[in-house]
Amino acid sequence: MKLISWNVNGIRACVKKGFLDYFREMDADIFCLQETKLQEGQIEMDLGEEYQQYWNYAEKKGYSGTAIFTKLQPLSVRYGLEEDSEFEGRVITLEFKDWYLVNVYTPNARRDLSRLDYRMEWEVRFLAYIAELETRKPVVLCGDLNVAHQEIDLKNAKSNHGNAGFTSEERSCMTRLLGAGYVDSFRHLYPDRTDVYTWWSFMPKVRERNIGWRIDYFLVSEKLAPAIAAADIHSAVMGSDHCPVLLELKLGDADVNI
């Protein structure tokens, strides 16, 4: 089973930059988007009859938002963490027979860290939400988590200590999430690989020189780790300041107890 996750930084703009070519080339079973930046009715995505589309729009126009396009029929769909508590369209959860898929766009702490307190409160609720799902079925979690976990996950770690996305608070939240029973699929296969990133600033020559951060992830429940067949970062794919990330799972293997 092939899954793709991509922060498109505005799906309408990304479509004009070749999104559909990449989408069709990948032919993924499930395709997750973050930061779609639109409202209902502002785009018509002709993805073919085999894909079902689920969108979670932010109330604020041109802001945040998530979407999932799936060939697999979910048993249920849930938007947000808690009923009537989310207004930024940051989470979609699909329930399947033996597992959950959670697509998330984690709040940014902002350059001046003015939203760090909100980010920390949100992280507590998000971890509680994931833990509750885990009591019933294993979870595959993907999206823009807005944090580089370790120094290996960004180009200039020393100069970025304390900056948004690399504060001790945000990194500790990621450590707690992994400690709660999750595996970073990319690091599971490539624990020491360097210079592989998923986001680059729009500043001149930054992406060309690969001065980036790895802040987009596929995390899976530990019991699903044996099912990880491939994890990749498609850094050559343009269309956004982020690039797509890929996960392939073999959920039919006999040694995967779900």
C-alpha positions as CSV (number, residue, x, y, z in Angstrom):
1,M,0.0,0.0,0.0
2,K,1.4,3.3,-1.1
3,L,0.8,6.6,0.9
4,I,1.9,10.1,0.0
5,S,1.8,13.2,2.3
6,W,2.5,16.7,1.0
7,N,2.2,20.2,2.4
8,V,1.2,21.9,-0.8
9,N,1.2,25.5,0.6
10,G,-2.0,26.3,-1.4
11,I,-3.5,23.5,-3.5
12,R,-4.8,26.0,-6.2
13,A,-1.3,27.3,-6.7
14,C,0.2,23.8,-6.6
15,V,-2.2,22.5,-9.3
16,K,-0.8,25.2,-11.6
17,K,2.7,23.9,-10.9
18,G,2.2,20.3,-11.9
19,F,0.4,18.7,-8.9
20,L,-1.8,16.5,-11.0
21,D,1.1,15.2,-13.0
22,Y,2.8,14.1,-9.8
23,F,-0.4,12.7,-8.4
24,R,-1.1,10.6,-11.4
25,E,2.5,9.4,-11.6
26,M,2.5,8.2,-8.0
27,D,-0.9,6.5,-8.3
28,A,-0.9,6.2,-4.5
29,D,-3.6,4.4,-2.6
30,I,-3.9,7.3,-0.2
31,F,-2.8,10.9,-0.8
32,C,-2.8,13.4,2.1
33,L,-2.4,17.1,1.8
34,Q,-1.8,19.9,4.4
35,E,-2.1,23.7,4.1
36,T,-4.7,23.5,1.3
37,K,-5.6,27.2,1.8
38,L,-9.1,27.2,0.4
39,Q,-12.8,27.0,1.1
40,E,-15.4,24.6,-0.1
41,G,-16.3,25.1,-3.7
42,Q,-13.1,27.0,-4.6
43,I,-11.6,24.1,-6.6
44,E,-12.8,21.0,-8.5
45,M,-10.3,18.2,-8.3
46,D,-10.9,15.6,-11.1
47,L,-9.0,12.7,-9.7
48,G,-11.0,9.9,-11.2
49,E,-13.8,7.8,-9.8
50,E,-11.5,5.5,-7.9
51,Y,-10.6,8.3,-5.4
52,Q,-12.8,9.5,-2.6
53,Q,-12.1,13.1,-1.4
54,Y,-12.3,14.3,2.2
55,W,-11.6,18.0,3.0
56,N,-11.3,19.9,6.3
57,Y,-11.4,23.6,5.6
58,A,-10.3,26.3,8.0
59,E,-12.9,29.0,8.9
60,K,-10.3,31.7,8.0
61,K,-10.1,32.1,4.2
62,G,-6.9,31.1,2.5
63,Y,-5.5,29.5,5.6
64,S,-4.4,26.0,6.8
65,G,-6.7,23.2,5.8
66,T,-6.2,19.5,5.1
67,A,-7.4,16.9,2.6
68,I,-7.2,13.1,1.9
69,F,-7.8,11.4,-1.4
70,T,-8.2,7.7,-1.0
71,K,-8.9,4.6,-3.0
72,L,-9.7,2.7,0.1
73,Q,-13.2,3.0,1.6
74,P,-13.0,4.2,5.2
75,L,-15.4,2.9,7.9
76,S,-15.6,6.4,9.3
77,V,-14.3,9.9,8.9
78,R,-13.6,12.4,11.7
79,Y,-12.6,16.1,11.4
80,G,-10.6,17.8,14.1
81,L,-9.5,16.5,17.5
82,E,-12.7,17.1,19.4
83,E,-16.2,18.0,18.3
84,D,-16.7,21.8,17.9
85,S,-13.1,22.5,19.1
86,E,-11.2,23.0,15.9
87,F,-11.5,25.9,13.5
88,E,-8.3,25.7,11.5
89,G,-9.0,22.4,9.5
90,R,-5.8,20.8,10.8
91,V,-6.8,17.1,11.3
92,I,-8.6,14.4,9.3
93,T,-8.9,10.8,10.7
94,L,-10.0,7.9,8.5
95,E,-10.8,4.6,10.2
96,F,-10.1,1.4,8.3
97,K,-10.8,-2.2,9.4
98,D,-7.5,-2.7,11.2
99,W,-5.9,0.7,11.5
100,Y,-6.4,4.5,11.6
101,L,-4.9,7.1,9.4
102,V,-4.4,10.6,10.9
103,N,-3.5,13.5,8.5
104,V,-2.3,16.5,10.5
105,Y,-1.0,20.0,10.0
106,T,0.5,21.0,13.3
107,P,0.3,24.7,14.3
108,N,3.4,26.8,13.7
109,A,4.9,28.5,16.7
110,R,5.6,31.6,14.5
111,R,8.9,33.3,14.0
112,D,8.5,35.4,17.2
113,L,7.3,32.3,19.1
114,S,4.0,34.2,19.9
115,R,2.1,31.0,19.3
116,L,4.3,28.6,21.1
117,D,2.1,28.4,24.2
118,Y,-0.9,27.5,22.0
119,R,1.3,25.0,20.1
120,M,2.2,23.3,23.4
121,E,-1.5,23.1,24.5
122,W,-2.4,21.7,21.1
123,E,0.3,19.1,21.4
124,V,-1.1,17.8,24.7
125,R,-4.6,17.4,23.2
126,F,-3.2,15.9,20.0
127,L,-1.2,13.2,21.9
128,A,-4.2,12.4,24.0
129,Y,-6.3,12.0,20.9
130,I,-3.8,9.7,19.2
131,A,-3.4,7.7,22.5
132,E,-7.2,7.2,22.6
133,L,-7.2,5.9,19.0
134,E,-4.3,3.6,19.8
135,T,-6.4,1.8,22.4
136,R,-8.6,0.5,19.6
137,K,-6.4,0.1,16.5
138,P,-2.8,1.0,15.5
139,V,-2.3,4.4,13.9
140,V,-0.5,5.7,10.8
141,L,0.2,9.4,11.4
142,C,1.3,11.7,8.6
143,G,1.7,15.4,7.8
144,D,3.6,18.6,8.5
145,L,4.5,18.4,12.2
146,N,6.4,21.7,12.0
147,V,9.4,20.4,14.0
148,A,12.9,19.2,13.1
149,H,13.3,16.5,15.8
150,Q,17.1,16.1,15.9
151,E,20.1,18.1,14.7
152,I,20.4,15.7,11.8
153,D,17.0,16.9,10.6
154,L,18.1,20.4,9.5
155,K,21.0,21.9,7.8
156,N,22.1,24.6,10.2
157,A,21.2,23.1,13.6
158,K,23.5,25.2,15.7
159,S,22.3,28.6,14.4
160,N,18.6,27.5,14.7
161,H,18.5,26.3,18.3
162,G,15.6,28.1,19.9
163,N,14.0,29.1,16.6
164,A,10.4,28.1,15.7
165,G,10.4,24.5,14.7
166,F,13.6,23.8,16.6
167,T,12.8,24.9,20.2
168,S,13.4,22.5,23.0
169,E,9.7,22.6,23.8
170,E,8.7,21.5,20.3
171,R,11.4,18.9,20.0
172,S,10.4,17.5,23.4
173,C,6.8,17.1,22.2
174,M,8.1,15.0,19.2
175,T,10.2,12.9,21.6
176,R,7.1,12.3,23.8
177,L,5.1,11.3,20.7
178,L,7.7,8.8,19.6
179,G,8.1,7.6,23.1
180,A,4.3,6.9,23.3
181,G,4.8,4.1,20.8
182,Y,5.5,5.5,17.4
183,V,8.2,5.0,14.8
184,D,9.6,7.6,12.4
185,S,9.4,5.6,9.2
186,F,12.2,7.4,7.5
187,R,14.6,7.2,10.4
188,H,13.6,3.6,10.9
189,L,15.1,2.8,7.5
190,Y,17.7,5.5,7.3
191,P,18.9,6.3,10.9
192,D,22.0,8.2,9.8
193,R,21.1,9.7,6.4
194,T,22.0,13.4,6.3
195,D,21.1,16.3,3.9
196,V,17.6,15.0,3.2
197,Y,14.9,17.6,3.9
198,T,11.2,18.3,3.2
199,W,11.0,22.1,3.6
200,W,13.1,25.0,2.4
201,S,12.7,28.8,2.8
202,F,11.7,30.8,-0.2
203,M,14.8,32.9,0.3
204,P,17.1,33.0,-2.9
205,K,19.3,29.9,-3.5
206,V,18.2,28.2,-0.3
207,R,16.5,25.2,-2.0
208,E,19.2,25.1,-4.7
209,R,21.8,24.8,-2.0
210,N,19.7,22.3,0.0
211,I,19.6,24.4,3.2
212,G,16.5,22.7,4.5
213,W,14.5,21.1,7.4
214,R,12.9,17.7,7.7
215,I,9.5,18.6,9.3
216,D,7.1,16.3,7.3
217,Y,6.7,12.8,8.5
218,F,5.1,9.4,8.4
219,L,4.9,8.0,11.9
220,V,3.5,4.5,12.5
221,S,2.5,2.5,15.6
222,E,5.4,0.3,16.8
223,K,3.4,-2.8,16.0
224,L,3.2,-1.6,12.3
225,A,7.0,-1.1,12.1
226,P,7.6,-4.6,10.5
227,A,5.2,-3.5,7.7
228,I,7.3,-0.6,6.6
229,A,8.5,-1.6,3.1
230,A,9.7,1.8,1.9
231,A,10.0,5.4,3.1
232,D,11.2,8.2,0.8
233,I,11.4,12.0,0.5
234,H,10.8,13.3,-3.0
235,S,12.9,16.4,-2.7
236,A,13.1,17.0,-6.5
237,V,9.4,17.5,-6.7
238,M,8.5,21.2,-6.9
239,G,5.2,23.1,-6.6
240,S,5.5,24.0,-2.9
241,D,8.1,25.1,-0.4
242,H,7.7,21.5,1.0
243,C,8.2,18.3,-1.0
244,P,6.1,15.1,-0.8
245,V,7.0,12.2,1.5
246,L,6.2,8.6,0.8
247,L,5.4,5.5,2.9
248,E,4.8,2.0,1.6
249,L,3.3,-0.6,3.9
250,K,2.8,-4.4,3.6
251,L,-0.1,-4.8,6.0
252,G,-0.8,-8.4,4.8
253,D,2.5,-9.8,6.1
254,A,2.1,-12.6,8.6
255,D,4.5,-11.1,11.0
256,V,2.5,-7.8,11.3
257,N,0.1,-8.4,14.2
258,I,-2.7,-5.9,13.8
